[in-house]
Amino acid sequence: MTAQIISGAELAKEIRGQLAKEVEVLKQKGIEPGLAVILVGDDPASHSYVKGKQKACAEVGIRSTLLTFPATITEQFLLEKIQELNADPSVHGILVQLPLPSHINELKVIETISPEKDVDGFHPINVGRMMVGQKAFLPCTPYGILVMVKSIGVDIAGKHVVVVGRSNIVGKPVGQLFLREHATVTYCHSKTNNLAAITRQADILIVAVGKARLIGADYVKPGAVVIDVGVNRLENGKLCGDVNFDEVKEVASYITPVPKGVGPMTITMLLHNTIEAAKELMHR
Ligand code: GUN
């Protein structure tokens, strides 16, 4: 049996069509959703991600503004720019592309973004709201993964979800989102003993570690749903995930590809959050 491929690209296209209609309605009410994106330094991957985000904004009618700064700016300078955007009523969402240069404290930067404009869902206020089940901006990659898994119609309640990776951006919050859906959640990471013995118990396996093809067929239970968040650049310039796709597709029931898997869904949820931010502002 070969796994069915969950096409993030196709699902993203469908959702973006709906989002474009929502933006139309907002515009008729005189609101143009606006996203400000801050990019510091010249990391090629970050530039490529930001380009993708801006293109997607344009597709659905969100106005995006890009602020690029050299890696040499001070932390104070960046915090002041964020404060200016916090005060700008035409900006509904603020996104600071990570990683930042090492002399800048990422958490301090994130905490400076107004929680009401934190469309990445990284501010501790939004993380806390998510944890206790309050209305919050959900982080885009975990949210996109949840929407993808729901799209195949699996009943998440009671399922064993194994998350490999514990980053603040993906691993930790994605486990929480599935816990909210009544899954049994296990976290694995670089210090986990006998990783394969644990991942083989997963009904839904989510891998976000950034190690090319870490997960082979022997890490996967037959029939599992496998979500690959990894984006690794190989020496030949091609992208590959954390999952050995060719091997695992022969074992899994569903699998996400890289590229065109989780990536397009991350961006889609960013668009969704930005539109929500614009709607909320209308009610305040
Ligand atoms: N770097 C890697 N993923 C992300 C993301 O989702 N948002 C931001 N701001 N930076 C990232």
Residues whose N, C-alpha, C, O or C-beta is under 5 A from the ligand:
A	BS01	GUN	L95 V96 Q97 L98 P99 D120
